[in-house]
Amino acid sequence: MQEEDTPERIFRMKDGYSKLRGKTEREQHLTDILELLKEEQLYVKLFNCEVRIRISNSWKQHLQWASFLGHVINIDGIHVDPAKIAAIKNWDVPTTPIEIRSFLGLAGYYWRFISNFSKIALPLTNLTQKSESFVWTQKQEEAFQTLKQRLYNAPILTLPEGNDDFVVYCDVSHQGLGCVLMQRDKVIAYASRQLKIHEKNYTTHDLELGAVVFALKIWRHYLYGTKCRVYSTYLIRRSLT
């Protein structure tokens, strides 16, 4: 088989090109390969893979969108699942710590869609602690309604294209760390977490360094082996002075 014969169902090996006989066979081969990689705990870098495929018109209608693990993915990017967001929108005000944990469990599944999720959720998280009396105040009500509103109007997250032009922005406060991963001015994901007890004594400089480490770890699968820019408000301000 020659290189010019590779418009569809073709994969390249060291000794040339090979072609699968049909849709069923290539799906089974792909499944077998992925299962083998999983069993051996081997991982593939997508930017090192070369995929060549021709999609017929009859198949294009089936590839307009896909539902995967509570997300809807299409050509525009990654969306929250409307069915799950409807459940969050109609969620009654929690009356016990268990109900708060249930709400945060579902809402927290979409933390990457909300900037400073942990900071917003802090008043609710505090009520789940055994040392806290359950008293629903205006702070909890505002946090509850804000999360519902942010999730109902969640942005579309961009699917990464290649491994270039990644930018990480970090910020901190006494309530937590916040980061955003972007590529070519489009948001790929948000991330945040509350401060640990010992971190509450850190200086702003140390907290922002901690935010940078947190971001690089959580997005390691995007950033490992690449060059990216990292911005942090306090560190930039200090470098300018």
C-alpha positions as CSV (number, residue, x, y, z in Angstrom):
1,M,0.0,0.0,0.0
2,Q,1.4,3.4,-1.0
3,E,1.2,6.7,0.9
4,E,-1.2,8.2,-1.7
5,D,-3.7,5.5,-0.8
6,T,-4.3,6.7,2.8
7,P,-7.5,8.8,2.8
8,E,-9.4,6.5,5.2
9,R,-9.0,3.7,7.7
10,I,-5.2,3.8,7.4
11,F,-2.5,3.5,10.0
12,R,1.2,3.7,9.5
13,M,3.7,1.3,10.9
14,K,7.5,1.1,10.6
15,D,7.4,-1.1,7.5
16,G,4.6,0.8,5.7
17,Y,0.9,1.5,5.7
18,S,-1.9,-0.9,6.6
19,K,-5.7,-0.7,6.1
20,L,-8.5,-2.1,8.2
21,R,-11.1,-4.0,6.3
22,G,-14.3,-2.4,7.8
23,K,-15.9,-0.3,10.4
24,T,-16.5,-3.1,12.8
25,E,-13.0,-4.4,12.6
26,R,-11.3,-1.0,13.1
27,E,-13.5,-0.3,16.1
28,Q,-12.6,-3.6,17.7
29,H,-8.9,-3.0,16.9
30,L,-9.0,0.5,18.5
31,T,-10.8,-0.9,21.6
32,D,-8.2,-3.7,21.9
33,I,-5.3,-1.2,21.7
34,L,-6.8,1.2,24.3
35,E,-7.6,-1.7,26.6
36,L,-4.0,-2.9,26.3
37,L,-2.6,0.6,27.0
38,K,-4.9,0.8,30.1
39,E,-3.8,-2.6,31.4
40,E,-0.1,-1.7,31.1
41,Q,-0.7,1.8,32.5
42,L,0.7,3.4,29.4
43,Y,-0.3,6.8,28.2
44,V,-0.3,8.5,24.8
45,K,0.6,12.1,24.1
46,L,-2.0,13.3,21.7
47,F,0.3,15.8,20.1
48,N,2.7,12.9,19.2
49,C,-0.1,11.0,17.4
50,E,-1.0,11.3,13.8
51,V,-4.6,10.5,12.8
52,R,-5.8,10.5,9.2
53,I,-9.5,10.0,8.6
54,R,-12.1,10.9,6.0
55,I,-15.7,11.3,7.3
56,S,-18.5,10.6,4.9
57,N,-21.5,12.9,4.7
58,S,-23.7,10.1,6.2
59,W,-21.6,10.1,9.4
60,K,-21.2,13.9,9.9
61,Q,-24.7,14.2,11.4
62,H,-23.7,11.8,14.2
63,L,-20.6,13.7,15.1
64,Q,-22.2,17.1,15.7
65,W,-22.1,16.6,19.5
66,A,-21.4,14.0,22.1
67,S,-22.4,13.5,25.7
68,F,-19.5,12.3,27.9
69,L,-19.3,12.0,31.7
70,G,-21.9,14.7,32.4
71,H,-20.6,17.1,29.7
72,V,-21.7,17.9,26.2
73,I,-18.9,18.3,23.7
74,N,-19.4,19.9,20.2
75,I,-17.4,22.0,17.8
76,D,-17.8,25.0,20.0
77,G,-16.2,23.4,23.1
78,I,-17.3,21.7,26.3
79,H,-20.7,22.5,27.8
80,V,-22.3,21.5,31.1
81,D,-25.1,18.8,30.8
82,P,-28.4,20.7,30.7
83,A,-30.2,17.9,32.5
84,K,-27.9,18.1,35.5
85,I,-27.9,21.8,35.6
86,A,-31.7,21.8,35.6
87,A,-31.5,19.7,38.8
88,I,-29.2,22.2,40.3
89,K,-31.4,25.1,39.3
90,N,-34.5,23.5,41.0
91,W,-32.6,22.5,44.1
92,D,-34.3,23.5,47.3
93,V,-32.5,25.3,50.1
94,P,-30.5,22.8,52.1
95,T,-31.7,22.3,55.7
96,T,-28.9,19.9,57.0
97,P,-25.2,19.5,56.4
98,I,-25.9,16.3,54.5
99,E,-28.1,18.2,52.0
100,I,-25.3,20.8,51.6
101,R,-22.8,18.1,50.8
102,S,-25.2,16.6,48.3
103,F,-25.6,20.0,46.6
104,L,-21.9,20.7,46.6
105,G,-21.1,17.2,45.3
106,L,-23.2,17.9,42.2
107,A,-22.3,21.5,41.8
108,G,-18.6,20.8,42.5
109,Y,-18.5,18.3,39.6
110,Y,-18.6,21.4,37.3
111,W,-16.0,23.5,39.3
112,R,-13.9,24.0,36.2
113,F,-16.7,26.1,34.7
114,I,-16.8,28.6,37.6
115,S,-14.1,31.1,38.5
116,N,-13.3,31.0,42.2
117,F,-15.7,28.2,42.9
118,S,-14.1,27.3,46.2
119,K,-14.3,31.0,47.4
120,I,-18.0,31.2,46.5
121,A,-18.8,27.9,48.2
122,L,-16.9,28.7,51.4
123,P,-20.0,29.8,53.5
124,L,-21.7,26.5,52.5
125,T,-18.6,24.4,53.2
126,N,-18.2,25.9,56.6
127,L,-21.7,24.6,57.6
128,T,-20.6,21.0,56.8
129,Q,-18.0,21.1,59.6
130,K,-18.9,19.3,62.9
131,S,-17.6,22.3,64.9
132,E,-20.1,24.6,63.2
133,S,-23.7,25.1,64.3
134,F,-26.1,24.9,61.3
135,V,-27.4,28.4,61.0
136,W,-28.5,29.5,57.5
137,T,-27.7,33.2,57.1
138,Q,-27.7,35.7,54.2
139,K,-24.1,34.6,53.4
140,Q,-25.1,31.0,52.8
141,E,-28.2,32.1,50.8
142,E,-26.0,34.3,48.6
143,A,-23.5,31.6,48.0
144,F,-26.2,29.0,47.3
145,Q,-28.0,31.3,44.8
146,T,-24.7,32.5,43.2
147,L,-23.5,28.9,42.5
148,K,-26.9,28.0,41.0
149,Q,-26.8,31.1,38.8
150,R,-23.2,30.7,37.7
151,L,-23.8,27.0,36.8
152,Y,-27.0,27.8,34.9
153,N,-25.1,30.4,32.9
154,A,-21.9,28.4,32.7
155,P,-19.5,29.5,29.9
156,I,-18.4,27.2,27.1
157,L,-14.9,25.9,27.7
158,T,-12.6,25.7,24.8
159,L,-11.0,22.5,23.7
160,P,-7.2,22.8,23.6
161,E,-5.6,23.0,20.2
162,G,-2.1,21.6,20.1
163,N,0.3,22.3,22.9
164,D,1.3,25.9,22.3
165,D,0.3,29.3,23.6
166,F,-1.0,28.1,27.0
167,V,-1.3,30.9,29.6
168,V,-2.0,30.5,33.3
169,Y,-3.3,33.3,35.5
170,C,-3.2,32.9,39.3
171,D,-4.6,34.9,42.1
172,V,-5.0,34.5,45.9
173,S,-6.9,35.8,48.8
174,H,-7.3,34.9,52.5
175,Q,-10.2,32.6,51.4
176,G,-8.4,30.5,48.7
177,L,-6.4,30.1,45.6
178,G,-7.8,30.7,42.1
179,C,-6.4,30.0,38.6
180,V,-7.5,30.0,35.0
181,L,-5.9,28.2,32.1
182,M,-6.3,29.9,28.7
183,Q,-5.1,29.4,25.2
184,R,-5.2,32.2,22.6
185,D,-7.5,34.3,24.8
186,K,-10.0,31.5,25.3
187,V,-10.8,29.8,28.6
188,I,-10.0,26.1,28.9
189,A,-10.7,25.7,32.6
190,Y,-10.9,27.3,35.9
191,A,-9.5,25.9,39.2
192,S,-9.7,26.9,42.8
193,R,-9.4,25.6,46.3
194,Q,-9.7,26.8,49.9
195,L,-6.7,27.4,52.0
196,K,-5.4,24.7,54.3
197,I,-5.1,25.7,58.0
198,H,-1.3,26.2,57.9
199,E,-1.5,28.2,54.7
200,K,-3.6,30.9,56.4
201,N,-0.3,32.1,58.0
202,Y,1.5,32.4,54.7
203,T,2.5,35.7,53.2
204,T,0.9,36.8,50.0
205,H,4.1,36.0,48.1
206,D,4.2,32.4,49.4
207,L,0.5,32.0,48.7
208,E,0.9,33.1,45.1
209,L,3.8,30.7,44.6
210,G,1.5,28.0,46.1
211,A,-1.2,28.9,43.5
212,V,1.3,28.6,40.7
213,V,2.3,25.1,41.9
214,F,-1.3,24.2,42.3
215,A,-2.1,25.2,38.8
216,L,0.8,23.4,37.2
217,K,-0.1,20.2,39.0
218,I,-3.8,20.2,38.2
219,W,-3.2,21.0,34.6
220,R,-0.1,18.9,34.2
221,H,-1.6,16.8,31.4
222,Y,-1.9,20.0,29.3
223,L,1.4,21.7,30.4
224,Y,3.9,18.9,30.9
225,G,6.6,19.2,28.2
226,T,5.4,22.5,26.9
227,K,6.3,26.1,27.3
228,C,3.7,28.3,28.9
229,R,3.4,31.7,30.5
230,V,2.3,32.2,34.1
231,Y,1.0,35.4,35.5
232,S,0.4,36.2,39.2
233,T,-0.7,39.7,40.4
234,Y,1.5,40.1,43.4
235,L,4.6,38.6,41.8
236,I,4.2,40.8,38.7
237,R,3.7,43.9,40.9
238,R,6.8,43.0,42.9
239,S,8.9,42.5,39.8
240,L,7.9,45.9,38.5
241,T,9.1,47.6,41.7
